[in-house]
Amino acid sequence: MTPIRASARGEECTINLHMVCNHNPETVVWCHENSYDAGKGMGLKARDERGAYGCSACHAVYDGQVARPDWLTKEEVDSAFEQGKKKSQAILRRKGLLGE
């Protein structure tokens, strides 16, 4: 496990999807961005720097493991992930795990 992935232990979810987030730090993992620009490919995760702290519920919706709720558009889910990524990157910088 990489230091960035390990850093998720006990963190708050930064994705916070409306009426999805379980707000349980015990379920938070490092969620990798789902774009080819981030390095994702067939059988490949994006680079660790391109991710966010996410609870199990937000992660499942973002990754498509469960159906996206009717009250959220794909654009809203992607936007929440982008905001979570920015917050998570700031946390990683404070922890000394991400350069400026």
N, C-alpha and C positions, 0 to 999 in steps of 0.2 A: 504494500500500500504506500502510495506517495505521501509526502508531507501535506500537500494540499488536500488530498482526499481524507487523510487522517484528521485534519483540522476541523472537519465537520462535526466531530463528536461534541455533543452538548450545545451546539450553536442554535440560534433561532432561525427559522425559515425566513429567507429574504424574498421568496417568490410571492407568498401570501395571496394565492388566488381566492377571490371573493367566494365565500360560502363553500370552499373546498379545503382550505388550509386547516390542519388539525392542531396547529400551534404547540406541537409536542417536540421539544428539543431531543428527546430520546429517539425520534424517528428520522432526524435530519441526516442527510447524506450529501455528498458533493454531486450535483447534477450537471452533466456535461451538455454543452450547447449542441443542438441538433441541426447544424448547418455544415455544408461542405467547406465553406469559408473558414470555419473553425477547425478543420482537419478531420471532420467526421467522414467516414466512408463505409463501404460494405464491411461489416465486422470490425470497424475501427471506431473508437471513441474520439471525440475532439480533444485537443490539448487541454490539460488540466486548467490552464490559465483562463480558458473560455468556459466558465461554469458558474454555478451559484449554489448557495446553501439552500436545500429544499427539503421539506418534510415529505414523508412517504406519500401523502395524498396529492400534494402539488406535483411531486416528481412523476407520479403515475399518470396524471392528466397531461403534463408537458410531454412526456415520452410516448403518449398514446397507448399506455398499458390498460387504461380504462377510458371509456367514452367521455369526451368533453361534455360538461353539463350544458344544457340548453341556454342557460343565462350568460354563458361566456362564448365570445367569438374566438376563432383561432388567432385573430389579430390581438385580442385582449390577453390571451394566454402568452403569446409571444412577447407582447409589451411588458407584462408582469415579469417574465423571465429576464428580459433585458434590464429592467430596473433592479431586479434581484442580483443580476450579474454585477452591475455597478456597485451595489452595496457590498456584495461579497468580495469584490476586488479591493475595496477600501479596507475591509477587515483583514484580508490577506496581507496588504501592505503594512498595516499596524502590527501584524504578527511577524513581519519580516520574511514572508513566504513569496512575495511578489515584488519585483523591482518597480521603480517609478516608471 
